Amino acid sequence: MHRRTTATINLSNLRSNLREIKKHSHSEKVCFMIKANAYGHGLVEVAKACEEVVDSFGIISLEEAAELRVSGVKAPLWLFSNLWKESIADLEKLSVTPVIGDFSSLDHFLSNSSSDKKFHLKFNTGMNRFGFRLNQKDLLLQKLEGFEGRVEGLATHMLDGNAYRDEKGACSRQLHEFKEFLRAFPKLANKQLHIYKSAPALLNDPPIHTDEYFQWIRPGIASYGCRPETSFPVTCNLKPVMQLESCLLSFQEIKAGESVSYSSTWTAERDSLIGVVQIGYADGLKRCLSNKVSFLVAGQRVPQVGNICMDYCMVDLTKVRDQVKEGQQVVIFGQQADKIISVEEVASLASTIPYEILTSIASRVNRQYKEDESREEPTR
Ligand SMILES: Cc1ncc(COP(=O)(O)O)c(C=O)c1O
């Protein structure tokens, strides 16, 4: 392998997180969100490794569905996207269930799909992205007349990851609105309900709303071992899934007063040993992290210095100068010896969320998969 920048993905930890989330969520079934290349972890590898512990997969394109089906994934696939007229044939061929949240998609689907093809409806309770609004009830009732039996599930999407315990917060308002929908569509009683993403499953004691019965949970980020936001209080046992690492390529001995990298944004205050690391912004290491982030080298935190370049960046190795050599491991996030750098820490330094850090990892970064020695028994 010439380029050694690697994301190592622990599939045992991924399955363990999914089980933990299910246990905490009080839901019977899991729709595991594997859109966006399984949040950067590898669509097919992740789906195959988790097929036995989840009940469906959440995707956002028929291209994802085709890749999964060609690779032999048989689990139900739920498509969270609009539908074009020409999408319907592929939807049927790939055995994908759409989650429909707009009239155009609904019309295409009802006019072009076969009469036994099921679908889910999505209600807009405040996210204002997809979903039918309560004031569109009459038109929706009219369009659904005679098709109610084909509706398999009812969904909404929560907009605020942190407000599950706040009785006056967005989550409560959304739940209230969702219940209004259920009342407005009595012919859709007893459908499968799904509204929650990762966040509520991470809270230790049940969030105030778990008295509500939702058969499904749709976790994404927590399955990959991350909190939705750095400040999110997590008390359930999430295990890290991805470790991003690279290696030292070469070294420069520089004098105090010399600068490093483009635009001279960092200048050495003392004579320093600078290492070149084989990772840059084209690998997904965001340029805005320049001079902010640290890496793990020789079991210690060392500061990244100078502007991050497209393919490389530099670290100040002065404090570990006697312990480094060409080819040595550099951990961007993950663990080395007893030190840990989390995805959440990197996200926070980049003023973003863990989702963006994970999904930005470029396709040229090698993905390696590992299983813990004793593979757990499959459970649902
Ligand atoms: C419709 C839908 N459901 C569930 C999720 C999962 O959210 P999370 O990754 O916060 O668990 C997403 C993610 O964006 C989503 O778009």
The ligand as a Gaussian input file, in Angstrom:
#p B3LYP/6-31G(d) Opt

LIG

0 1
 C      -34.458000      10.707000       8.353000
 C      -33.321000      10.431000       9.285000
 N      -33.496000       9.572000      10.300000
 C      -32.506000       9.283000      11.165000
 C      -31.268000       9.884000      11.053000
 C      -30.185000       9.522000      12.027000
 O      -29.784000      10.600000      12.822000
 P      -28.594000      10.404000      13.872000
 O      -27.368000      10.192000      13.051000
 O      -28.573000      11.683000      14.636000
 O      -28.933000       9.236000      14.701000
 C      -31.043000      10.806000      10.028000
 C      -29.750000      11.484000       9.920000
 O      -29.559000      12.546000       9.443000
 C      -32.097000      11.084000       9.105000
 O      -31.937000      11.948000       8.098000

